[in-house]
Amino acid sequence: MATLSFDWIARVITVMDPDVGVTVQDLINQIRDAEDELVNMDDPIIAKATGKDTLGVGVTTAITLELLNNWQLAFEARPGPTFVQCTVGGGNLIGGIAGNPIKATAYTQVLNILSAAATIVAGALAPQEMRDAMKLAPSAGTPAAGSVDDNMKKIKANTNLIPAAL
């Protein structure tokens, strides 16, 4: 768990040195803990979060955390002269000032890893279970006419861009 500091005046959540990464789940957990402190109860909420919707077969959507009211996330400034790469992952972080949820700090480079199709897969599926979940033809034998596999074989026959394993 990353150590966070909340500046309620500047509206900045800082990931403290030496931490170089934070997950969206960790952010929302610590934001909610800070918001429910008695001293902060009169302040507007920092963020809203959505996600973890079930897609079936052990797959859920990832969390999208939107920072509200011009809040931003920063990683504590480093002394330099080399830059430290920091990451925000495990979901989507959006919002902030002018749509930028990340506040720049000295000698940090922040990768906010976003995904338009974020999912979390719980457990591992066998290849045939994946194919069943995706409504694909069996991995062995002749694919059904018009199936994804059938179309992929037709495309492969006309190009060398698709690996022979398909």
Secondary structure, DSSP 8 states (H G I E B T S, - for coil): ---EEEETTTTEEEE-TT--EEEHHHHHHHHHHHHTSGGGTTS--SEEEE---EEETTEEE-EEEEE-TT-EEEE-----SS-EEEEEESEEEEESBTTB-B---TTEEEEE---TT-EEE-S---HHHHHHHTT---SSS---TTSHHHHHHHHHHT-SSS-TT-
